[in-house]
Amino acid sequence: MPRLSVEAEPEAVTVDTETAALIIIDMQRDFLEPGGFGAALGNDVSLLRAAVAPCRDMLAAARELDMLVIHTREGHRPDLSDAPPLKVQRGDPEKRIGARGPMGRILIRGEPGHDIIPELYPLAGEPVIDKPGKGAFFQTDLELMLRNRAVDTLLVAGVTTEVCVNTTVREANDRGFRCIVLSDCCASYFPEFHDAGLAMIQAQGGIFGSVAPSRPLVNALAALAERNAMRAGATAAANRSVR
Ligand code: TIU
């Protein structure tokens, strides 16, 4: 079994890469680019860019190992029938969910702003979960998908740390999934909320999960992929010499 020991807070964790999945939360243009939902809420969206390069490296390492990768997107149907009125009615009517902006209707499925940023674009075959809420388990088939594939551990990345990442981790924890939140692969419009959001997860002996920087894990996954490739090469050579 391909097990890796990962330095994390509050303590090191062992990850079996065959029963782990990488989940990348809401890395959408609506949150990371000007003119979308994040900006409409009055935020400096450039603060979220810090998570892009670490997410890209983590995504590449997971793909190299054929680890399950799941992407999520927050958004609503064009008729807003799945959006609670309280959520829609917040803020300036010109910039609300469903209003027209430079990237199409804000937070509406199928619009350019709702899509995932090009740097982290899903590959064919990678599940994309469209979620109407903050948590990725709320009114989605994520749990079914994880149970069908016997996934027990989630490597969690995405935005924003204290909103959709935290909500998803809490939902996952209640359902018995182990979460390892990759600190530099997450970001917030409020740096102090990013720090507090991570602190809340790992406090009290890891009350919701563990928190770890991504680089040591990326390196360990890359080393494992290399070992696998060498082993596959040696097996192929041995088979050739037998023939
Ligand atoms: N506003 C904010 O920080 N986040 C959200 O509305 N959604 C997500 O976190 N994806």
py3Dmol code that shows the C-alpha trace and the ligand (Angstrom):
import py3Dmol

protein = """\
ATOM      1  CA  MET A   1       0.000   0.000   0.000  1.00  0.00           C
ATOM      2  CA  PRO A   2       1.532   3.381  -0.988  1.00  0.00           C
ATOM      3  CA  ARG A   3       1.711   5.122   2.388  1.00  0.00           C
ATOM      4  CA  LEU A   4       3.321   8.483   3.003  1.00  0.00           C
ATOM      5  CA  SER A   5       4.059  10.140   6.302  1.00  0.00           C
ATOM      6  CA  VAL A   6       3.132  13.826   6.112  1.00  0.00           C
ATOM      7  CA  GLU A   7       4.311  16.490   8.555  1.00  0.00           C
ATOM      8  CA  ALA A   8       1.164  18.266   9.692  1.00  0.00           C
ATOM      9  CA  GLU A   9      -0.379  20.124  12.607  1.00  0.00           C
ATOM     10  CA  PRO A  10      -1.321  19.096  15.225  1.00  0.00           C
ATOM     11  CA  GLU A  11       0.705  15.951  14.395  1.00  0.00           C
ATOM     12  CA  ALA A  12       2.124  13.977  11.475  1.00  0.00           C
ATOM     13  CA  VAL A  13      -0.379  11.927   9.490  1.00  0.00           C
ATOM     14  CA  THR A  14      -0.038   8.864   7.293  1.00  0.00           C
ATOM     15  CA  VAL A  15      -1.659   9.080   3.876  1.00  0.00           C
ATOM     16  CA  ASP A  16      -2.516   6.099   1.721  1.00  0.00           C
ATOM     17  CA  THR A  17      -2.507   7.603  -1.759  1.00  0.00           C
ATOM     18  CA  GLU A  18      -4.914   4.959  -3.064  1.00  0.00           C
ATOM     19  CA  THR A  19      -7.681   5.981  -0.678  1.00  0.00           C
ATOM     20  CA  ALA A  20      -7.008   9.718  -0.787  1.00  0.00           C
ATOM     21  CA  ALA A  21      -8.471  12.332  -3.101  1.00  0.00           C
ATOM     22  CA  LEU A  22      -7.434  15.895  -3.855  1.00  0.00           C
ATOM     23  CA  ILE A  23     -10.405  18.253  -3.676  1.00  0.00           C
ATOM     24  CA  ILE A  24      -9.948  21.746  -5.077  1.00  0.00           C
ATOM     25  CA  ILE A  25     -12.656  24.073  -3.847  1.00  0.00           C
ATOM     26  CA  ASP A  26     -14.108  26.863  -6.021  1.00  0.00           C
ATOM     27  CA  MET A  27     -10.994  28.071  -7.860  1.00  0.00           C
ATOM     28  CA  GLN A  28     -13.371  29.936 -10.158  1.00  0.00           C
ATOM     29  CA  ARG A  29     -12.936  33.138 -12.124  1.00  0.00           C
ATOM     30  CA  ASP A  30     -15.852  34.571 -10.093  1.00  0.00           C
ATOM     31  CA  PHE A  31     -13.683  34.478  -6.960  1.00  0.00           C
ATOM     32  CA  LEU A  32     -10.205  35.096  -8.378  1.00  0.00           C
ATOM     33  CA  GLU A  33     -10.709  37.603 -11.182  1.00  0.00           C
ATOM     34  CA  PRO A  34     -11.963  41.207 -11.196  1.00  0.00           C
ATOM     35  CA  GLY A  35     -15.631  41.683 -12.050  1.00  0.00           C
ATOM     36  CA  GLY A  36     -16.903  38.483 -10.428  1.00  0.00           C
ATOM     37  CA  PHE A  37     -18.678  37.550  -7.221  1.00  0.00           C
ATOM     38  CA  GLY A  38     -15.684  38.102  -4.929  1.00  0.00           C
ATOM     39  CA  ALA A  39     -15.144  41.603  -6.269  1.00  0.00           C
ATOM     40  CA  ALA A  40     -18.896  42.336  -6.110  1.00  0.00           C
ATOM     41  CA  LEU A  41     -18.721  41.621  -2.384  1.00  0.00           C
ATOM     42  CA  GLY A  42     -16.102  44.377  -2.089  1.00  0.00           C
ATOM     43  CA  ASN A  43     -13.011  42.191  -1.874  1.00  0.00           C
ATOM     44  CA  ASP A  44      -9.486  42.545  -3.252  1.00  0.00           C
ATOM     45  CA  VAL A  45      -9.460  39.430  -5.423  1.00  0.00           C
ATOM     46  CA  SER A  46      -5.692  39.583  -6.014  1.00  0.00           C
ATOM     47  CA  LEU A  47      -5.225  38.190  -2.484  1.00  0.00           C
ATOM     48  CA  LEU A  48      -6.403  34.783  -3.692  1.00  0.00           C
ATOM     49  CA  ARG A  49      -3.707  34.471  -6.377  1.00  0.00           C
ATOM     50  CA  ALA A  50      -1.176  33.230  -3.781  1.00  0.00           C
ATOM     51  CA  ALA A  51      -2.894  29.825  -3.778  1.00  0.00           C
ATOM     52  CA  VAL A  52      -2.746  29.312  -7.559  1.00  0.00           C
ATOM     53  CA  ALA A  53       0.881  28.144  -7.995  1.00  0.00           C
ATOM     54  CA  PRO A  54       0.809  25.769  -4.974  1.00  0.00           C
ATOM     55  CA  CYS A  55      -2.521  24.337  -6.223  1.00  0.00           C
ATOM     56  CA  ARG A  56      -1.045  23.880  -9.705  1.00  0.00           C
ATOM     57  CA  ASP A  57       1.932  21.920  -8.325  1.00  0.00           C
ATOM     58  CA  MET A  58      -0.291  19.815  -6.068  1.00  0.00           C
ATOM     59  CA  LEU A  59      -2.641  19.092  -8.962  1.00  0.00           C
ATOM     60  CA  ALA A  60       0.265  18.018 -11.188  1.00  0.00           C
ATOM     61  CA  ALA A  61       1.614  15.687  -8.471  1.00  0.00           C
ATOM     62  CA  ALA A  62      -1.814  14.116  -7.869  1.00  0.00           C
ATOM     63  CA  ARG A  63      -2.378  13.605 -11.596  1.00  0.00           C
ATOM     64  CA  GLU A  64       1.040  12.003 -11.996  1.00  0.00           C
ATOM     65  CA  LEU A  65       0.018   9.386  -9.407  1.00  0.00           C
ATOM     66  CA  ASP A  66      -3.487   8.941 -10.871  1.00  0.00           C
ATOM     67  CA  MET A  67      -4.948  10.089  -7.556  1.00  0.00           C
ATOM     68  CA  LEU A  68      -8.623  11.001  -7.688  1.00  0.00           C
ATOM     69  CA  VAL A  69      -8.958  14.772  -8.267  1.00  0.00           C
ATOM     70  CA  ILE A  70     -12.289  16.479  -7.637  1.00  0.00           C
ATOM     71  CA  HIS A  71     -13.050  20.108  -8.485  1.00  0.00           C
ATOM     72  CA  THR A  72     -15.942  22.102  -7.066  1.00  0.00           C
ATOM     73  CA  ARG A  73     -17.729  25.232  -8.253  1.00  0.00           C
ATOM     74  CA  GLU A  74     -20.141  27.369  -6.282  1.00  0.00           C
ATOM     75  CA  GLY A  75     -23.008  28.631  -8.392  1.00  0.00           C
ATOM     76  CA  HIS A  76     -26.664  28.576  -9.274  1.00  0.00           C
ATOM     77  CA  ARG A  77     -29.121  27.717 -12.004  1.00  0.00           C
ATOM     78  CA  PRO A  78     -29.902  30.575 -14.406  1.00  0.00           C
ATOM     79  CA  ASP A  79     -33.448  30.849 -12.994  1.00  0.00           C
ATOM     80  CA  LEU A  80     -32.006  31.080  -9.437  1.00  0.00           C
ATOM     81  CA  SER A  81     -34.457  28.419  -8.263  1.00  0.00           C
ATOM     82  CA  ASP A  82     -31.693  26.775  -6.209  1.00  0.00           C
ATOM     83  CA  ALA A  83     -30.516  30.020  -4.602  1.00  0.00           C
ATOM     84  CA  PRO A  84     -31.948  31.014  -1.222  1.00  0.00           C
ATOM     85  CA  PRO A  85     -33.544  34.487  -1.536  1.00  0.00           C
ATOM     86  CA  LEU A  86     -31.471  35.689   1.430  1.00  0.00           C
ATOM     87  CA  LYS A  87     -28.278  34.830  -0.457  1.00  0.00           C
ATOM     88  CA  VAL A  88     -29.450  36.566  -3.650  1.00  0.00           C
ATOM     89  CA  GLN A  89     -30.791  39.688  -2.003  1.00  0.00           C
ATOM     90  CA  ARG A  90     -27.550  40.634  -0.266  1.00  0.00           C
ATOM     91  CA  GLY A  91     -25.711  43.779  -1.367  1.00  0.00           C
ATOM     92  CA  ASP A  92     -25.902  46.153  -4.320  1.00  0.00           C
ATOM     93  CA  PRO A  93     -28.666  44.990  -6.763  1.00  0.00           C
ATOM     94  CA  GLU A  94     -26.324  45.740  -9.692  1.00  0.00           C
ATOM     95  CA  LYS A  95     -23.766  43.274  -8.351  1.00  0.00           C
ATOM     96  CA  ARG A  96     -25.901  40.499  -6.902  1.00  0.00           C
ATOM     97  CA  ILE A  97     -25.914  36.817  -7.791  1.00  0.00           C
ATOM     98  CA  GLY A  98     -27.543  36.654 -11.227  1.00  0.00           C
ATOM     99  CA  ALA A  99     -26.693  40.283 -12.165  1.00  0.00           C
ATOM    100  CA  ARG A 100     -24.760  40.875 -15.383  1.00  0.00           C
ATOM    101  CA  GLY A 101     -21.048  41.590 -15.047  1.00  0.00           C
ATOM    102  CA  PRO A 102     -17.967  41.560 -17.275  1.00  0.00           C
ATOM    103  CA  MET A 103     -17.727  37.757 -16.940  1.00  0.00           C
ATOM    104  CA  GLY A 104     -21.423  37.136 -17.550  1.00  0.00           C
ATOM    105  CA  ARG A 105     -24.115  36.685 -14.897  1.00  0.00           C
ATOM    106  CA  ILE A 106     -22.539  36.543 -11.451  1.00  0.00           C
ATOM    107  CA  LEU A 107     -22.222  33.040  -9.954  1.00  0.00           C
ATOM    108  CA  ILE A 108     -24.477  31.449 -12.568  1.00  0.00           C
ATOM    109  CA  ARG A 109     -23.642  28.045 -14.013  1.00  0.00           C
ATOM    110  CA  GLY A 110     -22.516  28.150 -17.624  1.00  0.00           C
ATOM    111  CA  GLU A 111     -21.317  31.762 -17.461  1.00  0.00           C
ATOM    112  CA  PRO A 112     -17.603  32.538 -18.027  1.00  0.00           C
ATOM    113  CA  GLY A 113     -17.132  33.764 -14.447  1.00  0.00           C
ATOM    114  CA  HIS A 114     -18.473  30.525 -13.009  1.00  0.00           C
ATOM    115  CA  ASP A 115     -15.791  28.471 -14.701  1.00  0.00           C
ATOM    116  CA  ILE A 116     -12.530  27.306 -13.124  1.00  0.00           C
ATOM    117  CA  ILE A 117      -9.442  29.431 -13.778  1.00  0.00           C
ATOM    118  CA  PRO A 118      -7.353  28.234 -16.759  1.00  0.00           C
ATOM    119  CA  GLU A 119      -4.298  27.372 -14.615  1.00  0.00           C
ATOM    120  CA  LEU A 120      -6.276  24.695 -12.735  1.00  0.00           C
ATOM    121  CA  TYR A 121      -8.707  23.631 -15.428  1.00  0.00           C
ATOM    122  CA  PRO A 122     -10.119  20.116 -14.915  1.00  0.00           C
ATOM    123  CA  LEU A 123      -9.044  17.355 -17.269  1.00  0.00           C
ATOM    124  CA  ALA A 124     -11.641  15.158 -18.941  1.00  0.00           C
ATOM    125  CA  GLY A 125     -12.595  12.474 -16.417  1.00  0.00           C
ATOM    126  CA  GLU A 126     -11.980  14.592 -13.317  1.00  0.00           C
ATOM    127  CA  PRO A 127     -15.304  15.063 -11.533  1.00  0.00           C
ATOM    128  CA  VAL A 128     -16.579  18.631 -11.190  1.00  0.00           C
ATOM    129  CA  ILE A 129     -19.118  19.131  -8.403  1.00  0.00           C
ATOM    130  CA  ASP A 130     -21.520  22.034  -8.901  1.00  0.00           C
ATOM    131  CA  LYS A 131     -22.683  23.124  -5.481  1.00  0.00           C
ATOM    132  CA  PRO A 132     -25.335  25.646  -4.535  1.00  0.00           C
ATOM    133  CA  GLY A 133     -23.917  26.249  -1.052  1.00  0.00           C
ATOM    134  CA  LYS A 134     -20.660  26.850   0.692  1.00  0.00           C
ATOM    135  CA  GLY A 135     -20.107  23.229   1.697  1.00  0.00           C
ATOM    136  CA  ALA A 136     -19.276  20.748  -1.080  1.00  0.00           C
ATOM    137  CA  PHE A 137     -21.477  18.042   0.510  1.00  0.00           C
ATOM    138  CA  PHE A 138     -24.644  20.159   0.688  1.00  0.00           C
ATOM    139  CA  GLN A 139     -27.103  19.079  -2.050  1.00  0.00           C
ATOM    140  CA  THR A 140     -24.407  17.354  -4.145  1.00  0.00           C
ATOM    141  CA  ASP A 141     -23.359  13.775  -4.921  1.00  0.00           C
ATOM    142  CA  LEU A 142     -19.848  14.232  -3.506  1.00  0.00           C
ATOM    143  CA  GLU A 143     -20.316  11.810  -0.594  1.00  0.00           C
ATOM    144  CA  LEU A 144     -21.705   9.103  -2.897  1.00  0.00           C
ATOM    145  CA  MET A 145     -18.747   9.577  -5.217  1.00  0.00           C
ATOM    146  CA  LEU A 146     -16.215   9.286  -2.376  1.00  0.00           C
ATOM    147  CA  ARG A 147     -17.881   6.208  -0.850  1.00  0.00           C
ATOM    148  CA  ASN A 148     -18.140   4.484  -4.240  1.00  0.00           C
ATOM    149  CA  ARG A 149     -14.394   4.874  -4.651  1.00  0.00           C
ATOM    150  CA  ALA A 150     -13.579   3.966  -1.018  1.00  0.00           C
ATOM    151  CA  VAL A 151     -11.948   7.343  -0.406  1.00  0.00           C
ATOM    152  CA  ASP A 152     -11.315   8.021   3.292  1.00  0.00           C
ATOM    153  CA  THR A 153      -8.908  10.973   3.176  1.00  0.00           C
ATOM    154  CA  LEU A 154      -9.297  14.367   1.524  1.00  0.00           C
ATOM    155  CA  LEU A 155      -6.402  16.638   0.640  1.00  0.00           C
ATOM    156  CA  VAL A 156      -8.164  19.981   0.638  1.00  0.00           C
ATOM    157  CA  ALA A 157      -7.222  23.064  -1.388  1.00  0.00           C
ATOM    158  CA  GLY A 158      -9.042  26.128  -2.675  1.00  0.00           C
ATOM    159  CA  VAL A 159     -10.873  29.262  -1.638  1.00  0.00           C
ATOM    160  CA  THR A 160     -11.804  30.822   0.582  1.00  0.00           C
ATOM    161  CA  THR A 161     -10.197  29.326   3.659  1.00  0.00           C
ATOM    162  CA  GLU A 162     -12.786  30.419   6.194  1.00  0.00           C
ATOM    163  CA  VAL A 163     -15.865  30.102   3.977  1.00  0.00           C
ATOM    164  CA  CYS A 164     -16.120  27.222   1.492  1.00  0.00           C
ATOM    165  CA  VAL A 165     -12.977  25.377   2.582  1.00  0.00           C
ATOM    166  CA  ASN A 166     -13.925  25.463   6.270  1.00  0.00           C
ATOM    167  CA  THR A 167     -17.563  24.554   5.612  1.00  0.00           C
ATOM    168  CA  THR A 168     -16.543  21.606   3.436  1.00  0.00           C
ATOM    169  CA  VAL A 169     -13.992  20.357   5.974  1.00  0.00           C
ATOM    170  CA  ARG A 170     -16.579  20.498   8.760  1.00  0.00           C
ATOM    171  CA  GLU A 171     -19.093  18.605   6.624  1.00  0.00           C
ATOM    172  CA  ALA A 172     -16.436  16.022   5.715  1.00  0.00           C
ATOM    173  CA  ASN A 173     -15.401  15.576   9.343  1.00  0.00           C
ATOM    174  CA  ASP A 174     -18.982  14.875  10.431  1.00  0.00           C
ATOM    175  CA  ARG A 175     -19.222  12.237   7.701  1.00  0.00           C
ATOM    176  CA  GLY A 176     -16.053  10.454   8.856  1.00  0.00           C
ATOM    177  CA  PHE A 177     -13.628  11.645   6.172  1.00  0.00           C
ATOM    178  CA  ARG A 178     -10.151  12.610   7.292  1.00  0.00           C
ATOM    179  CA  CYS A 179      -9.122  16.041   5.989  1.00  0.00           C
ATOM    180  CA  ILE A 180      -5.631  17.366   5.458  1.00  0.00           C
ATOM    181  CA  VAL A 181      -5.930  21.027   4.563  1.00  0.00           C
ATOM    182  CA  LEU A 182      -3.021  22.280   2.446  1.00  0.00           C
ATOM    183  CA  SER A 183      -2.319  25.655   4.002  1.00  0.00           C
ATOM    184  CA  ASP A 184      -0.608  27.386   1.065  1.00  0.00           C
ATOM    185  CA  CYS A 185      -3.131  25.953  -1.424  1.00  0.00           C
ATOM    186  CA  CYS A 186      -5.890  27.891   0.341  1.00  0.00           C
ATOM    187  CA  ALA A 187      -6.416  31.649   0.510  1.00  0.00           C
ATOM    188  CA  SER A 188      -8.801  34.281   1.788  1.00  0.00           C
ATOM    189  CA  TYR A 189      -9.676  37.897   1.058  1.00  0.00           C
ATOM    190  CA  PHE A 190      -8.829  38.401   4.747  1.00  0.00           C
ATOM    191  CA  PRO A 191      -5.358  37.118   5.710  1.00  0.00           C
ATOM    192  CA  GLU A 192      -6.347  37.069   9.378  1.00  0.00           C
ATOM    193  CA  PHE A 193      -9.361  34.872   8.560  1.00  0.00           C
ATOM    194  CA  HIS A 194      -7.101  32.529   6.567  1.00  0.00           C
ATOM    195  CA  ASP A 195      -4.885  32.108   9.631  1.00  0.00           C
ATOM    196  CA  ALA A 196      -7.833  31.755  12.011  1.00  0.00           C
ATOM    197  CA  GLY A 197      -9.614  29.344   9.642  1.00  0.00           C
ATOM    198  CA  LEU A 198      -6.602  27.032   9.576  1.00  0.00           C
ATOM    199  CA  ALA A 199      -6.067  27.382  13.328  1.00  0.00           C
ATOM    200  CA  MET A 200      -9.673  26.345  14.021  1.00  0.00           C
ATOM    201  CA  ILE A 201      -9.280  23.162  11.976  1.00  0.00           C
ATOM    202  CA  GLN A 202      -6.152  21.915  13.728  1.00  0.00           C
ATOM    203  CA  ALA A 203      -6.975  23.112  17.279  1.00  0.00           C
ATOM    204  CA  GLN A 204      -8.028  20.737  20.047  1.00  0.00           C
ATOM    205  CA  GLY A 205      -6.025  17.827  18.678  1.00  0.00           C
ATOM    206  CA  GLY A 206      -7.262  18.366  15.105  1.00  0.00           C
ATOM    207  CA  ILE A 207     -10.937  18.870  15.909  1.00  0.00           C
ATOM    208  CA  PHE A 208     -11.860  19.089  12.170  1.00  0.00           C
ATOM    209  CA  GLY A 209      -8.663  17.807  10.566  1.00  0.00           C
ATOM    210  CA  SER A 210      -4.973  18.448   9.990  1.00  0.00           C
ATOM    211  CA  VAL A 211      -3.170  21.345   8.357  1.00  0.00           C
ATOM    212  CA  ALA A 212       0.013  20.916   6.316  1.00  0.00           C
ATOM    213  CA  PRO A 213       2.067  22.918   3.830  1.00  0.00           C
ATOM    214  CA  SER A 214       1.852  21.410   0.350  1.00  0.00           C
ATOM    215  CA  ARG A 215       5.534  21.352  -0.680  1.00  0.00           C
ATOM    216  CA  PRO A 216       6.705  18.322   1.382  1.00  0.00           C
ATOM    217  CA  LEU A 217       3.639  16.385   0.223  1.00  0.00           C
ATOM    218  CA  VAL A 218       4.173  17.376  -3.429  1.00  0.00           C
ATOM    219  CA  ASN A 219       7.783  16.192  -3.171  1.00  0.00           C
ATOM    220  CA  ALA A 220       6.761  12.904  -1.544  1.00  0.00           C
ATOM    221  CA  LEU A 221       4.098  12.270  -4.191  1.00  0.00           C
ATOM    222  CA  ALA A 222       6.600  13.031  -6.971  1.00  0.00           C
ATOM    223  CA  ALA A 223       9.128  10.614  -5.439  1.00  0.00           C
ATOM    224  CA  LEU A 224       6.442   7.925  -5.230  1.00  0.00           C
ATOM    225  CA  ALA A 225       5.456   8.489  -8.869  1.00  0.00           C
ATOM    226  CA  GLU A 226       9.113   8.181  -9.866  1.00  0.00           C
ATOM    227  CA  ARG A 227       9.503   4.926  -7.923  1.00  0.00           C
ATOM    228  CA  ASN A 228       6.356   3.572  -9.596  1.00  0.00           C
ATOM    229  CA  ALA A 229       7.677   4.522 -13.032  1.00  0.00           C
ATOM    230  CA  MET A 230      11.050   2.857 -12.339  1.00  0.00           C
ATOM    231  CA  ARG A 231       9.348  -0.281 -11.081  1.00  0.00           C
ATOM    232  CA  ALA A 232       7.102  -0.378 -14.166  1.00  0.00           C
ATOM    233  CA  GLY A 233      10.163   0.083 -16.366  1.00  0.00           C
ATOM    234  CA  ALA A 234      12.050  -2.746 -14.592  1.00  0.00           C
ATOM    235  CA  THR A 235       9.038  -5.073 -14.904  1.00  0.00           C
ATOM    236  CA  ALA A 236       8.704  -4.297 -18.609  1.00  0.00           C
ATOM    237  CA  ALA A 237      12.442  -4.986 -19.117  1.00  0.00           C
ATOM    238  CA  ALA A 238      12.213  -8.269 -17.183  1.00  0.00           C
ATOM    239  CA  ASN A 239       9.224  -9.354 -19.276  1.00  0.00           C
ATOM    240  CA  ARG A 240      11.119  -8.558 -22.458  1.00  0.00           C
ATOM    241  CA  SER A 241      14.146 -10.622 -21.358  1.00  0.00           C
ATOM    242  CA  VAL A 242      11.941 -13.632 -20.495  1.00  0.00           C
ATOM    243  CA  ARG A 243      10.434 -13.662 -23.993  1.00  0.00           C
TER     244      ARG A 243
END
"""
ligand_1 = """\
10
TIU
N -17.096 35.218 0.096
C -16.239 34.242 0.315
O -15.227 34.401 1.005
N -16.454 33.020 -0.238
C -17.544 32.585 -0.910
O -18.546 33.263 -1.055
N -17.460 31.332 -1.461
C -16.340 30.497 -1.327
O -15.597 30.589 -0.362
N -16.119 29.634 -2.306
"""
view = py3Dmol.view(width=600, height=400)
view.addModel(protein, "pdb")
view.setStyle({"model": 0}, {"cartoon": {"style": "trace"}})
view.addModel(ligand_1, "xyz")
view.setStyle({"model": 1}, {"stick": {}})
view.zoomTo()
view.show()
